Amino acid sequence: MFSRITPFDRTFALMDEWRRRMDRSFFDLPFVQDGAFDEPASLSDATWPRVQLFDAGARLVLTAEVSGMNANDLQIQLENDVLTISGERKTQIPEGFKAHRRERNSVSFTRSFNLPVKVDPERVAATLKDGVLTLELEKTPEAKPRQIAVRTGN
């Protein structure tokens, strides 16, 4: 089967490639990925750290990839059902050495999330292991799912 590629198609492919190269050169974002789900890379992909938020029934679980950071570099705040995670990763060249290549830059970030349900601020647990921050946010009793028994009518 033959497909017809017009000069019009080639022009847009070249423009898309040019945009990707400009993003890399001007913004120097090593975490912008090409070809993720066959979608072109964009600046919206550059949100760091990457997070996942799950509903585990009685609690919410949020995981964030914060490689190269320790617990002292992170701040977590919960206020009015808005969770804010902020931090700073510093990279330094050891004394007496010269850097020949630097692919991990220093970065500071702040991410805020509107939580879908009310959580108990006194029952939030945060752990950091292998570069992954895990937050367990217990839901308030009124926000937890309830099992409703079905009765038969006689």
C-alpha positions as CSV (number, residue, x, y, z in Angstrom):
1,M,0.0,0.0,0.0
2,F,1.3,3.4,-1.0
3,S,0.8,6.5,1.1
4,R,1.0,9.9,-0.5
5,I,3.2,12.4,1.4
6,T,2.7,15.9,0.2
7,P,5.1,18.8,0.6
8,F,2.5,20.1,3.1
9,D,3.0,17.1,5.4
10,R,6.8,17.4,5.2
11,T,6.6,21.1,6.1
12,F,4.7,20.4,9.3
13,A,7.1,17.5,10.2
14,L,10.0,19.8,9.8
15,M,8.3,22.6,11.8
16,D,7.6,20.1,14.6
17,E,11.2,18.9,14.7
18,W,12.4,22.5,14.7
19,R,10.2,23.3,17.7
20,R,11.5,20.3,19.6
21,R,15.1,21.3,19.0
22,M,14.3,24.9,20.1
23,D,12.7,23.6,23.3
24,R,15.8,21.7,24.1
25,S,18.3,24.5,23.3
26,F,16.5,27.4,24.9
27,F,15.0,25.7,27.9
28,D,17.6,22.9,28.4
29,L,15.0,20.5,29.8
30,P,16.6,17.1,29.9
31,F,13.3,15.6,31.2
32,V,11.3,16.5,28.1
33,Q,10.7,13.2,26.4
34,D,10.1,12.5,22.7
35,G,7.5,10.1,21.5
36,A,5.7,9.5,24.7
37,F,2.5,7.9,23.5
38,D,3.3,9.2,20.0
39,E,2.6,12.8,21.2
40,P,5.1,15.5,20.5
41,A,7.0,16.7,23.5
42,S,5.9,20.0,25.0
43,L,6.6,22.2,28.0
44,S,3.7,20.7,29.8
45,D,5.7,17.5,30.0
46,A,8.4,19.4,31.9
47,T,6.5,19.3,35.3
48,W,8.8,18.1,38.0
49,P,8.6,16.1,40.1
50,R,6.3,13.6,38.4
51,V,3.5,12.5,40.7
52,Q,0.7,10.0,40.9
53,L,-2.4,10.3,43.1
54,F,-4.4,7.2,43.9
55,D,-7.6,6.6,45.9
56,A,-7.0,3.6,48.0
57,G,-10.5,3.5,49.6
58,A,-9.9,4.8,53.2
59,R,-6.9,7.0,52.1
60,L,-5.3,8.8,49.2
61,V,-1.8,7.9,48.2
62,L,0.5,10.3,46.4
63,T,3.9,9.3,45.1
64,A,6.4,11.8,43.7
65,E,9.8,11.1,42.1
66,V,12.3,13.3,43.9
67,S,15.6,11.7,43.0
68,G,18.7,13.2,44.5
69,M,16.8,14.8,47.4
70,N,16.7,14.0,51.1
71,A,14.0,14.7,53.7
72,N,15.6,18.0,54.7
73,D,15.2,19.3,51.2
74,L,11.4,18.8,51.1
75,Q,8.5,20.8,52.6
76,I,5.0,19.5,52.7
77,Q,2.0,21.6,53.7
78,L,-1.8,20.8,53.8
79,E,-4.2,23.6,54.1
80,N,-7.9,23.8,53.1
81,D,-7.7,20.6,51.1
82,V,-4.8,21.9,49.1
83,L,-1.6,19.8,49.3
84,T,1.6,21.7,48.5
85,I,5.0,20.0,48.0
86,S,8.1,22.1,47.6
87,G,11.8,21.6,47.7
88,E,15.2,22.3,46.3
89,R,17.7,19.9,44.8
90,K,21.2,21.3,44.8
91,T,24.0,19.8,42.7
92,Q,27.6,20.8,43.6
93,I,30.9,19.9,42.1
94,P,33.1,18.3,44.7
95,E,36.1,20.4,45.7
96,G,39.1,19.7,43.6
97,F,37.2,18.4,40.7
98,K,36.2,19.9,37.4
99,A,32.8,19.2,35.7
100,H,33.1,17.8,32.2
101,R,29.4,17.1,31.8
102,R,26.4,18.2,33.9
103,E,23.0,16.6,33.1
104,R,21.5,17.1,36.6
105,N,20.9,20.7,37.3
106,S,19.9,22.3,40.5
107,V,16.2,22.8,40.7
108,S,13.6,24.2,43.1
109,F,10.0,23.4,42.7
110,T,6.5,24.0,44.2
111,R,3.6,21.8,43.3
112,S,0.1,22.2,44.6
113,F,-2.8,19.8,44.3
114,N,-6.5,20.2,45.1
115,L,-7.5,17.0,46.9
116,P,-10.7,15.4,45.6
117,V,-11.9,14.6,49.2
118,K,-11.4,15.9,52.7
119,V,-8.4,14.4,54.5
120,D,-7.5,14.3,58.2
121,P,-4.4,16.6,58.6
122,E,-3.4,14.8,61.8
123,R,-3.1,11.5,60.0
124,V,-0.8,12.3,57.1
125,A,2.3,10.1,56.8
126,A,5.2,10.9,54.5
127,T,8.1,8.6,53.7
128,L,11.1,9.0,51.4
129,K,12.7,5.8,50.0
130,D,14.9,5.3,47.0
131,G,14.1,8.8,45.6
132,V,10.3,8.3,45.8
133,L,8.3,10.4,48.2
134,T,5.1,8.6,49.4
135,L,2.3,10.5,51.1
136,E,-0.5,8.6,52.7
137,L,-3.5,10.9,53.4
138,E,-6.2,9.4,55.6
139,K,-9.7,10.5,54.6
140,T,-12.1,12.0,57.1
141,P,-14.8,9.6,58.3
142,E,-17.5,11.4,56.3
143,A,-15.4,11.1,53.1
144,K,-14.6,7.4,53.4
145,P,-16.6,5.0,51.3
146,R,-19.4,3.1,53.1
147,Q,-20.8,-0.3,52.5
148,I,-24.6,-0.3,52.3
149,A,-26.4,-3.5,53.1
150,V,-29.3,-4.5,50.8
151,R,-32.3,-5.8,52.6
152,T,-34.9,-8.0,51.0
153,G,-38.6,-6.9,51.3
154,N,-41.0,-9.6,52.5
